[in-house]
């Protein structure tokens, strides 16, 4: 659905995007992550045709961006970080304005307006002036505008950055509904919990370079911290002396009936770990492997690159 090949962008002598490559499948929610200044908005503006590329190619739905820009415009929707409206208009009036620009018939416009106001939970506010809308309401109205023409691909630039937890939850629920309709979503954000909730795959951008791209599940497995958290039936402190000389063990911590094992290589040492446990007479209640959060992965990638 989207292919980005060897894209570069500079402002003066500052190279903002360096030889960028990635692809997005149809119907996928793709999280585009990075710290402030990483080049996320610049990338978004290039993909939507608002900024020219210095080098490289972008293909959207099989069409090359520079050659088929007008055709591509008809199949994409874009929600900027801070959408702007005519504050004297009502939500209904603004959507009607969008429908007229799109040359839709009056009956179609009203039907589409009602459908979208329901989708973004603004039915009751549809006849109120936009100037009195909260930030979350304006963001939801912006999303309605972005999907007005049934786009195949939706670009979202920091859509929930200024919203409270309730507003973010509502916006993410709408994004998931759009995925159910097979809309491809490119989500640029720095809010990692949002990404974990809705995205199929992610890319982490840092200093204009994509350092990592994969599904969240694969990344959590790849960056899984080799830390076992174990609960025993009784005091496990005496076991520390029994285990601390094991070659697979990096560090051990005990606290009454709880034990934390830091191992050197989870996959290589897994059999040795269970062999050691089988020789312990103290009954084990539970054992779990600590999972890395997306925040753990993000910090590790950004700090190591």
C-alpha positions in Angstrom: 0.0 0.0 0.0 2.9 2.4 0.9 6.5 2.0 -0.2 9.2 4.5 0.7 12.5 4.0 -1.1 15.8 5.8 -0.4 14.0 9.1 0.6 16.1 12.0 1.7 15.3 15.5 2.9 17.5 18.4 4.0 16.8 21.9 5.2 19.9 23.9 4.2 22.9 21.9 5.4 20.9 20.0 8.0 19.9 16.5 6.7 16.6 15.8 8.4 15.8 12.4 6.7 18.6 10.1 5.7 18.0 7.4 3.1 14.7 6.2 4.5 13.1 2.9 3.5 10.0 1.2 4.8 6.7 -0.3 3.5 3.2 -0.6 4.9 0.6 -3.3 4.0 -3.0 -2.5 3.2 -5.3 -2.5 6.3 -2.3 -2.1 8.7 -1.9 0.4 11.5 1.7 1.5 11.3 3.2 3.3 14.2 5.9 5.8 13.3 7.8 6.7 16.5 10.6 9.0 17.5 11.6 11.7 19.9 10.9 15.4 19.2 13.0 16.5 16.3 13.5 13.0 14.8 11.9 13.9 11.5 8.4 12.5 12.0 6.4 15.5 10.8 8.8 16.1 7.9 8.2 12.5 6.8 4.4 12.9 7.2 4.5 16.1 5.1 6.5 14.3 2.3 4.2 11.3 2.2 1.1 13.5 1.9 2.7 15.7 -0.8 3.0 18.8 1.3 6.8 18.8 1.1 8.9 17.7 -1.9 11.5 14.9 -1.6 15.1 15.7 -2.2 15.8 12.2 -3.4 14.0 8.8 -3.5 10.6 7.6 -4.4 7.2 7.1 -2.6 4.6 4.7 -4.0 1.1 4.8 -2.6 -1.4 2.2 -3.8 0.9 1.5 -6.7 1.2 5.1 -7.8 4.4 7.2 -7.7 3.8 10.3 -5.6 5.6 12.8 -7.8 3.9 11.6 -11.0 0.4 10.8 -9.7 -0.1 13.4 -6.9 -3.6 14.4 -7.9 -4.8 10.8 -8.0 -3.1 10.0 -4.7 -4.8 13.0 -3.1 -8.2 11.4 -3.7 -7.4 8.2 -1.7 -5.6 9.7 1.3 -6.8 11.5 4.4 -4.7 13.7 6.7 -5.2 14.8 10.3 -2.5 17.4 11.4 -1.5 17.7 15.0 -3.6 20.8 15.5 -6.4 21.0 12.9 -7.8 24.4 12.2 -11.5 25.3 11.5 -13.7 28.3 11.0 -14.8 28.8 14.6 -18.1 30.5 13.7 -19.3 27.4 11.9 -21.0 24.5 13.6 -19.7 21.0 13.2 -22.5 20.2 10.8 -21.9 23.3 8.7 -18.2 22.6 8.4 -18.8 19.0 7.3 -21.3 20.2 4.8 -18.7 22.7 3.5 -16.3 19.7 3.0 -19.0 17.8 1.2 -19.7 20.6 -1.2 -16.0 21.0 -1.9 -16.1 17.3 -2.7 -19.0 17.9 -5.1 -21.4 15.6 -3.3 -25.1 15.8 -3.6 -27.1 17.4 -0.7 -28.7 14.0 0.3 -25.3 12.3 0.3 -23.7 15.1 2.3 -26.3 14.9 5.1 -26.1 11.2 5.2 -22.3 11.3 5.4 -22.3 14.1 8.0 -24.6 12.1 10.3 -22.5 8.9 9.9 -19.3 10.7 10.7 -20.7 12.7 13.6 -21.9 9.4 15.1 -18.5 7.8 14.4 -16.6 10.5 16.3 -19.3 10.9 19.0 -20.3 14.5 18.1 -23.9 14.0 17.3 -25.1 16.1 20.2 -22.5 18.8 19.5 -23.1 18.9 15.7 -25.2 22.1 15.9 -22.8 23.9 18.2 -20.2 26.4 17.0 -16.7 24.9 16.7 -15.3 27.8 18.6 -16.8 26.4 21.7 -15.5 22.9 21.2 -12.8 21.4 23.5 -9.5 20.3 22.1 -10.6 16.7 22.1 -13.8 17.6 20.2 -11.9 19.5 17.6 -9.5 16.6 17.2 -12.4 14.2 16.6 -14.0 16.7 14.2 -10.6 16.8 12.4 -10.7 13.1 12.1 -14.2 13.2 10.6 -12.9 15.7 8.0 -9.9 13.5 7.3 -12.0 10.4 6.5 -14.9 12.3 4.8 -14.0 11.0 1.3 -13.6 7.3 2.5 -9.8 7.4 2.1 -7.8 4.1 1.6 -5.0 5.6 3.7 -5.2 7.8 6.7 -2.2 9.9 7.9 -2.4 10.9 11.6 0.2 13.4 13.0 0.3 13.2 16.8 -3.5 12.9 17.0 -3.7 12.4 20.8 -0.7 14.4 22.0 -2.7 17.2 23.7 -5.7 15.1 24.8 -6.6 13.9 28.3 -6.7 10.1 28.9 -10.4 9.9 28.2 -10.0 11.8 24.9 -7.1 9.6 23.9 -9.1 6.5 24.6 -12.0 7.7 22.5 -9.7 8.6 19.6 -7.9 5.3 19.6 -11.3 3.5 19.6 -12.2 5.4 16.5 -8.9 4.4 14.8 -9.6 0.8 15.6 -13.0 1.1 14.0 -11.4 2.5 10.9 -9.0 -0.5 10.8 -12.1 -2.8 10.8 -13.2 -1.0 7.6 -9.8 -1.9 6.1 -8.4 1.6 6.2 -4.6 1.8 6.3 -3.4 4.1 9.1 0.0 5.8 9.3 0.2 7.0 12.9 3.0 9.3 13.9 3.3 9.8 17.6 5.6 9.8 20.7 2.9 8.4 23.0 4.1 4.8 23.3 1.1 3.4 25.2 -1.2 4.5 22.3 1.1 2.6 19.9 1.0 -0.6 22.0 -2.7 -0.5 22.0 -3.5 -0.1 18.3 -0.5 -0.7 16.0 0.4 -3.8 14.1 3.9 -2.8 13.3 6.2 0.1 14.2 9.3 2.0 13.1 11.5 3.9 15.4 13.0 7.0 13.8 16.0 8.8 15.4 18.0 11.6 13.9 16.5 11.0 10.5 17.3 7.3 10.4 14.9 4.3 10.9 16.8 2.2 13.4 14.2 -0.5 14.0 11.1 -1.8 12.2 9.0 -4.8 13.2 5.8 -6.0 14.8 5.4 -5.2 18.5 5.2 -8.9 19.3 8.5 -9.6 17.6 10.2 -6.6 19.2 9.1 -7.6 22.7 10.5 -11.1 22.1 13.7 -9.7 20.6 14.3 -7.3 23.5 12.8 -9.5 26.2 14.8 -8.9 29.3 16.3 -12.2 30.6 14.9 -11.7 34.1 12.9 -14.4 35.8 10.6 -13.5 38.7 9.9 -16.5 41.0 7.8 -17.0 44.0 8.5 -20.0 46.3 6.4 -21.6 49.0 8.8 -20.6 51.8 11.9 -18.5 52.4 14.2 -18.8 49.4 17.2 -16.9 50.8 19.2 -20.1 51.4 18.9 -20.9 47.7 21.0 -17.9 46.8 24.2 -19.8 47.8 23.1 -22.8 45.9 22.5 -20.9 42.6 25.0 -18.1 42.6 27.9 -20.1 41.1 25.9 -21.2 38.0 27.5 -20.1 34.8 24.2 -19.0 33.3 23.5 -16.6 36.2 24.4 -12.9 36.0 22.8 -11.8 39.2 20.4 -13.0 41.9 18.2 -11.2 44.3 16.0 -12.7 47.1 13.4 -11.2 49.4 11.8 -13.8 51.7 9.8 -16.0 49.3 10.5 -14.0 46.2 13.5 -14.4 43.9 14.7 -12.5 40.9 17.2 -14.1 38.5 19.1 -12.1 35.9 20.4 -14.6 33.3 23.0 -14.1 30.6 21.2 -15.7 27.7 17.7 -16.8 28.1 17.5 -19.2 25.1 20.9 -20.8 25.7 20.5 -21.2 29.4 16.8 -22.2 29.6 17.5 -25.9 29.9 20.2 -25.3 32.6 17.8 -23.1 34.6 15.1 -25.8 34.8 17.7 -28.5 35.6 18.9 -26.4 38.5 15.3 -25.8 39.7 14.6 -29.6 39.6 17.2 -30.2 42.3 15.6 -27.7 44.7 13.3 -29.2 47.2 11.5 -26.0 48.1 8.1 -26.0 46.2 7.8 -23.2 43.5 4.5 -21.4 43.4 5.0 -19.3 40.2 7.6 -18.2 37.7 7.4 -15.5 35.1 9.7 -13.8 32.5 9.7 -10.1 32.7 8.4 -8.6 29.4 9.9 -5.5 27.9 7.5 -2.6 27.3 7.6 -0.5 24.2 9.1 2.2 26.3 12.0 0.0 27.3 12.6 -0.9 23.7 12.3 2.7 22.5 14.8 4.0 25.2 17.2 1.3 24.4 17.1 1.9 20.6 17.4 5.7 20.9 20.2 5.6 23.5 22.2 2.9 21.7 22.1 4.5 18.2 
